[in-house]
Amino acid sequence: MLATSNQEVEVQLVEVTKRFGDVTAVESVSFTVHKGEFFSLLGPSGCGKTTTLRLIGGFEFPDTGEVYLNGRPMGRIPPNRRETNMVFQRLALFPHYSVFENVAFGLRMKRVPEAEIRRRVTTVLEMVQMSGFETRRITELSGGQQQRVALARALVNNPRVLLLDEPLSSLDLKLRLQMQEELKRLQRDLGTTFIYVTHDQGEALAMSDRIGIMNNGRLLQVGSPMEIYEHPSTPFVASFIGDTNLIQGSVDFVDEEVTAITASGLHLLVKRAGWETPGDQVYVCIRPERILMNSDRETGNVLHGKIQERLFKGHFVQYRIHVGPFTLQTTIPYGGSNRIFGMGEEVTISWDPHQAVLLQADEEGRNFDGYSPSRRDERAERTASTR
C-alpha cells in the first residue's frame, strides 16, 4: 500500500525481501524517502544496506515486495530505464578517458547532441568545482577530485534520485569531512533526492535529514538524527548511533514518572516508558555526556566508582569508570573550570532519570552483546559480505 503524506514521496519500498541462496540479505524492508530529502541507510558491513540501494537502482530485483519511484512500481525495470543514477564505492571511472569524456559518457550513450553535451558537462563541472580540469586524465587527479568527477557523471543525467554507496570511504579523514560538507551543499542547492549508504555514524548524523538503521537485513528504525540519538528503539540502535552506556537489568516497580531497575545489585531510576511491567528484562541507555562527575548537582542516580581509563580527545576528555560490575563511560568538556581526574581516582557519578532511555530486551536485546565503532573492523571481517 502506497504511503500518503503532505510531502511528495519520491521513493518507497514496501515489504521488500531479497535472498541470495540461503542468505536473506534484505528482509521485509519498508520505508519512504521524500522529494529533495537526504536519506541515509546506516549499519555495519553485511547488514543489507547496499543490497537495498541496488534494489532501488534496479541492479537487483526483489524476491517479494515492491520498489516504487515517484509512485510507479518498478517491477523488473532495468537501471537505464529508471530515473536514478548511482555513485559506486569504487567510483568506476575510466582511467584512459579525460574528465570531460568521463562525465559525458552517459550522454553520448543516449545520443544527446554534441552542443547539449558540452553545455551540460560544463555546467555540472562548475557545480562540483572541477572547471578547468576537463582535459585531465583520471590518473592525474587526487582522490577528492576523482570523487567530484564521479558525482558530476551521475548528476549530468539529471536524475530524480541519486544513489551513493559509501562514496567517501576511501578518502582520508580531513578530505572526507570536506567532501561531506560539499555533498550536503550540493544536495541542498540542487534539491535532488539523495539516498546515501554508509557505515560511518558521524557521517550519517552530519549529513542526513533522516536515517534508516539496518542490521542483519532488517530495518530497525527510521528518524531524524536527533530523534534516533535521543530515542533509540533497540539496544543495537542505541549503541550504533553515538557512544552510549547500556546497563542490563530488570524492572522492580513503576510509578507515574519513573521506573525502578535493579542491575546486578545496583538500583537505578529511569524515566517511565509506558510499556514496562515488574519483572521485565530491560536495558537502561544513558549517553556519556549526560553523566556528571563529582558534581554538586547530583540528582536521581548516584553511584561510586574508580577511573579505569582516561582518553584525551581534544575538546573533551573521555573517562571509563569501574562501577560495581559495570564499566561506564562519561565525557567531560576540556578546559574552563573542569578539572582533569587521575587514573585510579575514586569519583561519584550521577545522572537525572529523565536523561536516560528504557529499552526492551527483546530477541535482539537478549542476544545483544554491544556494538562499538572501535570494534567495527573486527566484526566486519567476521560478517558475510551480503550488504
N, C-alpha and C positions, 0 to 999 in steps of 0.2 A: 504494500500500500504506500503510495507516494505521500511525502510529508507536505503539510500545508503550513505556511508561515508568512508573516508580513514581509520577510526578507526573501528575495528571489533565490531559489535553490539551484545551484549550478551542477553539483554532483550529489548523487545519492546511491548508497549501497543498501540493499535490502536482503538480510539473511544470507549473505554470500559465504559460500564454503568452497575451498579448493584443496584437493588432495593430490599428492604425488606418491603413487603406490600406496603403501601402508601408512604414510605420513600425512597427517592433516595439517597443512601449512596455515590455513585460514579457516576459522570455524564460526559460522553463523554471525558474521560481522555486519552490523548495520550502523550507518551514520550519514549525516548530510553535511555538505560544505556549501556555504552561501556565496553568491556572486561577489567578487572582489575581496574575498577573505584569504588570509594567510593561515592555512590549516596545516598543523604538523602531526605526523604519526611518529610516536616516540616509544622506544622499547629496546631491550637488549638484542644482540645478534641472535638470529634464529627465531624471533618472536612472530614473524609473518608480515612485517610492515612493508618490505619491498615487494613481496608477492601481492599484497593489497594494491600497491601503486601500479604494478604491472597489470593487474586486473582492470583498473580504471583506464589505463592506456591501451588496452587491447592486446598486450603481449602475451597474456594468459587469459583463459576463459573460465568462468566459474563452473563447478560441477553442479551446484544448486544455488538458487538465489539470482539476483539481477543487479546490474550496474546501470544507472540512469545518468545521462548527460543532458542537461537543460530539459529535463522531463521526458526524454526519449530513451526507451530501453535499448541497450547496446547489443544484447544477444551475442552473436559471434562476428560483429563488425570489426574488421582489422584496424590496426593503428592508423594507417594512412587515410582512413575514412572517418576518423574521429577528430573533433576539434580540440585535440590535445597535442602537446609536444613534451618530450621527456629529455631531461639533462641527466645523463648517466654518471655513476660514481667515477668511472674511468674516462669520462668525457667523450671518448670515441671520435676524436678529431683526426683529420687526415694529415699526417706529418709532411707529405710531399706537396700539399696544397698551400697556397698563401692564405692569410687571414681572410681576405675578401672572398676567395673561392670556397673556403670552408663555410662561411656564412651564407654564400649564395647557392650552395649545393642543392638544398631542398627546393628553392625557387626554380632552379634550372630543371630539376626533375619534373616539376609541374609545368614546364614550358612557359614560364612567365616572360613577357617581353623584356629585352635587354635594358631598355630605359627604365622600366619599372624596377628591375633587379637592382640597378645602380642606385636608384632613389631610396629603395627600402633598406639596402645594405648600408648605405651611407648614414641614414637616419638611425638605425639600430646600433651601429658602431659608436655614434655620438652618445647614445643613451648609456652605453656601458663604458664610456670614457676610453675608447680604443681608436678614435680618429687619428690618422697619421700612421697607423700600423698595417694598412691594407695590403702592402706588398711583402710584409714579413712572413717567413716560414714559421710554422708552429714550433719547430725545434729551436727557434731563436727567441722564444718568449719565456717569461717566468711562469711559475705555477699560477699566480694570481691572474696574469694576463691570459693564459690559456683558459682559465675559468670564465673570464669575461667573454672570450670568443665562443665558448660552448653556450653561454647564456644568449649571446647575440644570435647564434644559429637557430636556437629554439624560438626566440622572440620574433625573428624576422617573418615567420609564418603567421603572425597574429593569432596565436591560439587563444581559445576561450579559457583553457586551463593549462597551466604549466606544472609539470610533474618533475620533482627534483629528488634524486636518490642519493643522499649523503654526498652532495657535490663538493663539500669543503673538507672532507675527512683527510685528504692527503696534504693539506696545507699546514704550515707551522702556525703556532698559536696566535702570534701577532697578526699575521695575514688573514687567518681565519676570522678573527674578531673584526678586522677591517671589512672583509667581504660580507660578514653578517649585516653590518650597517648598510653597505651598498645594496645588498639584496633587498632588505626591507625598504630602503628608499625607492628602489626601482619598482618594487611591487606597489608601493603607495602611489607613486607618480603615474604608473600605467593603469592601475585599477584592475589588473589581471588577477584571476584566481590562482593562487599558488597552493599546491599540496606538496609538502616537504617531508622527507623521511630522514630521521636522524636517530642516533643512539646517545647523543650528547644532550643532557638535560638542560645545561646552561644555554645552549644554542636554541633549544625549543622555547624556553622561558623568555628569552630576549626578543625573539623574532615573531612569535605566533600570536594571532588573535585568539585561536582556540587550539587545544592539543587533544589528541586521542592517544591514550596509553594502552599499549598492547603487550601481552605476554602469552607464550605458548599458543599462539594462533588466535587468541581471544582478545576482544576489545573490552578493557576493564572500566574505563571512564573517559568521558569527553567533557571538556570545560575550558574556561579561560585559564591562563597560567595562575592567576591569583586564586581562582576557585579550587583548582586541583591542589595547589600548595596549602591552602588553608583548610580545605575539606576533602582530603583523600578518601576514596571509597573502600580501599582494601589495604592491608599491611604492605603488599608489594608496591602499590602506587605511592604510599607514604614514604617508603624507603628509596624509591627510584627518583622521585622528584625532590631534590634538595636533600640535605643531611637531616636526619631525624633520630630520635630515640624511641624505640619500641619496647614497651615493658609488658610482658605477658602475665595475665593473672585471671582471677575470677571475680564475679560480682558478688558483693556481700549484701548491700541493700541499696535502694533507690529512693530518693525523696524528690521534692518538686523541682529542685535546681541542680543537684549534684548526685553522682553515683559513687559509692564507696567500693574500692577494689582492694583485694589482697593479692600481693605478688611476691611469692617466696618470702613471706614473713613481713614484707613492707606493706603499710597501709596508706593508700593514696585516694585522693578525691579528684574527680574529673567531671566536667560539665555533662549533664544528662543528655543522652542521645535520643531517648524516647522508645527505643525498641528493646532495651536490655531488661532482663529479669534476674533475680538472685540465682546464682549457680552458673550463669553463662560464662563460657571461656572467652576472654576478650584481650585486646591489645590497647594500651594507652600510648598514644602518639604525642610526643612533645618535641617541638623544634628546639635546637640548641640555643638559638638567640633568645628564647623565651625563659630560659633558666637563669636565675640570679645567683651570684656567688657572694657570700658574706655580706649580704645586703641588710640595711636597716628597714627595708620594705618587705621583709619576709611575710608570705601570705599563703594560706592553703596547705600546700605540700612542703614540708621542711625535712630535709634529710642530711645526714652527716656522712662524709666520705674523705678519701685521700686522693690527691692528684697523682695519677699514674703516668700521664704523658702530657707534654706541652709542645704545641706547634705554633711557631710564629708565621702568620700568613700575610704580613704587611699591614693592612688596615684593620686586622683583628687578630686575636690570639685564641687558638683552639685548645681546650683542655679536655682530657679524658679522665674521669673521676670514678674511682672504685667505690661503689655504694652497695654494701651488702653483697648479694650475689650478682649484681649488675655493674657494667661499666657504662656510665652515661657521659654524653658529650655536651659541652657548652662552648659558646663563642662570646668573647668579650671584646668590644672595640678597643683598639690600641691607642694609647695616648690620653691626653687630658688628665682627669683625676683618677682614671682606672689604674690600679696597681697591678703589677705582674706577680702572680703566685708561683712559688717554687715547687720543684719536683718533690713529692712525698709530703707536701704540706697538707695538714688537715683543714678542711673547709666545710662550710654549711651551704647547701644549695636549696633553692626554693622556687616554686612557680605557682601562679594562680590557676586553680582548677579550670577556669574558663579559657585558659590559653592552651589546653590540651584537647585532643580529639579521641573519642572512644571508637574502636573499630572491632567488627565482628571477627572472631577466629573461626571462619567457615572452612570449607575444604581446603581453600588456598591457605588460610591462616594456620590451620593445624599442621600443614606441611611446610610452612614458611620458615626459612632459616635466615632471613635477612638478605638485603641486596645493597651492596656498597659499590659506588663507582670505582673505588680503588681495586675492586675485585673483578672489574668488567673484563679485562683481557683474559684472566684465568678462566672465567666462566665461558667466554666466547669460544675458547679452544675446546671446551667440552660440549658445546652446543652444536647440534646438527645444522648444516647450512641450508635451512628452509625458509629464509626470510621471504 
